[in-house]
Amino acid sequence: MKKKKIRTIVDESVSNEMFARFQGYMANKGYKNLDSLFIAKEHRGMPDSQILHHLLNNETIFLTTDRPFHNTVISQGLRSYYINKNSLTSQRLKGIKNKEIILHKNDLNLKENYLPRKTDIRPLLLPSSEKVLKKLCTKRRRIRNHFDGLEHLEQVAITVSWQSSKSLTLFGIKIRISSNVGIKALDASESYIHDKIPSEDRTIGALNYALILSIQLMLNSVKTQVYYDYPKIDDPLLYLQDGHKTPYSMLFKELKNSFTNLEFIPSTKGLFIERLRTKLDNLYKGNSNEIVAGNIADILVKFGNINSVNSD
């Protein structure tokens, strides 16, 4: 008897290797030539609530690596397979809570792409290491999943400071995101970077790293407030004046232009800046695997090459 054709909805996190394994599994069950929709191709960045609302029904099978969402789909009486490197199951996963799904009125329209517009400078800012890039993608996906889509982000607050560390400078950046639909705020990223930067460029270097991290996470389309450690960090607007023509200031201007709504706020005291200062001080005194090597020199070279080509 011919098997009824079922459509497979493939989550963005599912690799080609995982999907091939799933295909083989389904072929052994009599389902060949699967009719598959790949969210990464058809609806990039689609939030879970809209996947559930727009794409899944009684005639679909969902394939995902997201354990809470897998359980949520099953709880709705729909079919889902959870897959990882070692297993594949259509059963509910024990000890994993369902993901809270809230569909808002502005989520009812189906889109082809749910990601923010791309900026020309972002490719220059991405890490060259595949391992580091994967961590960045995981962090970005975590933010998107927490808020069930980037459209639910209200504001990004970035706290930034630095501390001299022998011949290096240690930069600290924390990102906290709030929602416009009542979802709990998220401490989205905490980065500590050491880099060899001239002492006169430490301030602009700190600001550059703060904006770079936000653009890497594709948060620059959201209203952003940068709380900079004052007076250790100068007024950022000084670097937009014509008198500043250093590579660092030129990069800063380009980074700033990538933001839709950006405000700089001096921070002399308060919970977040004081915690960041304390953390930098502790990291300076001891070794920590939280500190990563900076690559702003490489970014400046790529940025300079692009500018050189554009000016020819």
C-alpha positions in Angstrom: 0.0 0.0 0.0 1.3 3.4 -1.0 2.2 5.6 2.0 0.3 8.9 2.3 2.6 11.8 1.4 3.5 13.9 4.5 5.3 17.2 4.4 8.4 17.6 6.6 9.2 21.0 8.1 12.9 21.3 8.7 14.1 23.6 11.5 17.0 26.0 10.8 19.3 24.2 13.3 19.1 20.9 11.5 22.3 20.2 9.5 22.4 18.5 6.1 23.9 15.4 7.7 21.1 15.2 10.2 18.5 15.6 7.5 20.1 12.8 5.5 19.9 10.5 8.5 16.2 11.4 8.9 15.6 10.7 5.2 17.1 7.3 5.6 15.1 6.6 8.6 11.8 7.6 6.9 12.7 5.6 3.8 13.0 2.5 5.9 9.5 3.2 7.1 8.2 3.5 3.6 8.3 7.3 3.2 10.5 8.1 0.2 11.0 11.3 -1.7 9.9 13.5 1.2 8.2 16.8 0.5 10.3 19.0 2.7 10.2 22.7 3.5 13.5 24.1 4.9 12.8 27.1 7.1 16.4 28.3 6.6 15.6 28.7 2.9 12.0 29.7 2.8 11.5 31.7 6.0 14.9 32.6 7.6 14.8 33.5 11.2 11.2 32.5 11.6 10.1 32.6 15.3 8.8 29.4 17.0 5.3 30.8 17.5 5.0 31.5 13.8 6.4 28.1 12.8 3.7 26.5 15.0 1.0 28.8 13.7 1.8 29.0 10.0 3.7 25.8 9.1 2.6 22.9 11.3 -0.6 20.9 11.1 -2.0 17.4 11.1 -0.3 16.6 7.8 3.3 17.7 8.7 6.2 16.3 10.6 8.5 18.8 12.3 12.3 18.0 12.5 14.3 20.0 15.0 17.2 20.0 17.4 15.3 22.3 19.9 14.2 20.1 22.8 11.7 22.4 24.5 10.0 23.3 21.1 9.9 19.6 20.2 7.9 18.9 23.3 5.7 21.9 22.7 4.8 20.6 19.2 3.9 17.2 20.6 1.8 18.8 23.3 -0.3 20.4 20.6 -1.2 17.0 19.2 1.2 17.4 16.2 4.1 15.2 15.1 7.7 16.1 15.7 11.1 14.4 15.6 14.0 15.5 17.8 17.4 14.8 16.3 21.0 15.2 17.5 24.3 13.6 16.6 23.4 10.4 18.3 19.7 10.0 18.4 16.3 10.5 16.7 13.0 10.2 18.4 9.4 11.2 18.0 8.7 10.7 21.7 8.3 13.5 24.3 11.7 14.2 26.0 11.7 13.6 29.7 12.7 16.4 32.0 12.4 19.1 29.3 9.7 21.7 29.9 7.6 23.0 27.0 8.5 26.3 25.5 6.1 29.1 26.2 4.5 30.1 22.9 2.7 33.4 22.7 1.4 34.6 19.3 1.0 38.4 19.1 -1.2 40.3 16.7 1.8 41.5 14.7 2.9 37.8 14.2 -0.1 36.9 12.0 1.5 37.8 8.7 3.7 35.3 7.1 7.1 36.6 5.8 9.9 35.1 3.7 12.6 36.5 5.9 12.4 37.4 9.6 16.0 38.5 10.0 17.0 42.2 10.0 18.4 43.9 7.0 22.1 43.1 6.3 24.7 45.8 6.7 27.7 46.1 4.4 30.2 46.0 7.2 29.0 42.9 9.1 30.9 40.4 6.9 34.1 42.2 7.8 33.4 41.8 11.5 32.7 38.0 11.6 35.3 35.7 13.1 37.4 33.6 10.8 37.4 30.6 13.1 34.5 28.2 12.4 34.3 27.3 16.0 34.0 30.9 17.2 31.5 31.6 14.4 29.4 28.7 15.5 29.3 30.0 19.1 28.2 33.4 17.7 25.4 31.8 15.8 24.3 29.8 18.8 24.2 33.0 20.9 22.2 34.8 18.2 19.7 31.9 18.0 19.4 31.9 21.8 18.4 35.6 21.8 15.9 35.0 19.0 14.4 32.0 20.7 14.1 33.8 24.1 12.1 36.6 22.6 10.4 34.4 20.0 11.7 36.6 17.2 13.7 39.8 16.8 10.5 41.8 16.2 9.8 41.5 19.9 13.0 43.3 21.0 12.4 46.7 22.5 15.8 47.9 23.5 19.4 46.8 23.7 21.5 48.2 26.6 25.3 47.8 26.2 27.7 48.5 29.1 31.3 48.9 28.2 34.6 49.6 30.0 38.3 48.7 29.8 41.3 48.1 32.0 45.0 48.2 31.2 46.7 44.8 31.5 50.5 45.2 31.1 51.1 45.6 27.4 47.5 44.7 26.6 44.1 46.3 27.2 41.2 44.2 28.7 37.8 45.3 27.3 34.5 44.3 29.0 31.1 44.4 27.2 27.8 43.3 28.6 24.5 43.3 26.6 21.1 43.3 28.1 17.9 43.2 26.0 14.4 44.1 26.9 11.1 43.2 25.1 8.2 45.1 23.7 5.7 42.3 24.5 6.2 41.6 28.2 8.9 38.9 27.9 11.5 38.9 30.6 14.7 40.9 29.9 17.7 38.8 28.9 21.4 39.2 29.8 22.3 38.3 26.3 26.1 38.5 26.1 29.1 39.0 28.3 32.5 39.4 26.5 36.0 40.0 27.8 38.6 40.7 25.1 42.3 41.5 25.4 44.0 43.2 22.6 47.2 45.1 22.0 46.0 48.7 21.2 47.9 52.0 21.6 47.0 53.7 24.9 45.6 56.7 23.0 43.1 54.4 21.2 41.8 52.5 24.2 38.6 54.6 24.5 37.7 54.3 20.8 38.8 50.7 20.8 36.3 49.9 23.6 33.5 51.6 21.8 34.3 49.8 18.6 34.3 46.4 20.3 30.9 47.2 21.8 29.4 48.1 18.5 31.1 45.2 16.7 29.6 42.7 19.1 26.1 44.1 18.7 26.4 44.0 14.9 27.7 40.5 15.0 24.6 39.5 16.9 22.4 41.4 14.4 21.0 43.7 17.1 21.8 47.0 15.3 18.3 47.4 14.0 16.9 47.7 17.6 17.0 50.9 19.6 20.4 50.8 21.4 21.8 52.6 24.4 25.5 52.4 25.1 26.5 53.1 28.7 30.2 53.9 28.7 32.5 54.0 31.7 33.0 57.8 32.2 35.5 59.5 32.5 37.7 56.5 31.6 35.9 56.5 28.2 35.6 59.9 26.4 32.4 61.3 24.9 32.0 59.1 21.8 30.6 62.0 19.7 34.1 63.6 19.8 35.3 60.8 17.5 32.7 61.9 14.9 34.3 65.3 14.5 36.4 66.1 11.4 39.6 66.4 13.5 39.6 62.6 14.1 40.8 60.7 11.0 42.5 57.7 12.6 41.6 54.2 11.4 39.8 53.5 14.7 37.7 56.7 14.4 36.9 56.0 10.8 35.8 52.4 11.7 33.7 53.9 14.6 31.8 56.2 12.2 31.0 53.3 9.9 29.9 51.1 12.8 27.7 53.9 14.2 26.0 54.4 10.8 24.9 50.7 10.9 22.6 51.4 13.8 19.0 52.5 13.3 18.7 54.3 16.7 21.9 54.7 18.8 22.5 56.7 21.9 25.6 57.1 24.1 25.1 57.6 27.8 28.0 58.3 30.3 27.9 56.0 33.3 29.8 56.9 36.5 28.0 54.7 38.9 25.2 52.2 39.1 24.8 48.4 39.3 25.8 47.4 35.8 28.9 49.6 35.4 30.1 48.8 38.9 29.7 45.1 38.3 31.6 45.3 35.0 34.5 47.3 36.7 34.7 44.7 39.4 34.7 41.8 36.9 37.5 43.4 34.9 39.5 44.0 38.0 39.1 40.3 39.0 40.0 39.1 35.5 43.1 41.3 35.6 44.3 39.8 38.8 44.0 36.1 37.7 43.8 33.8 34.7 40.5 33.1 33.2 39.2 31.2 30.1 36.5 33.9 29.8 39.1 36.2 28.2 39.4 35.9 24.4 42.0 37.5 22.0 40.8 40.5 20.1 41.0 40.8 16.3 40.4 44.5 15.7 43.7 44.9 13.8 42.4 42.3 11.2 39.1 44.2 11.0 40.9 47.5 10.4 42.9 45.9 7.6 39.8 44.5 5.9 38.0 47.8 6.5 40.9 49.8 5.0 41.0 47.5 2.0 37.3 48.0 1.3 37.7 51.8 1.7 40.6 51.8 -0.7 38.7 49.9 -3.4 35.6 52.2 -2.9 37.8 55.3 -3.3 39.4 54.2 -6.6 
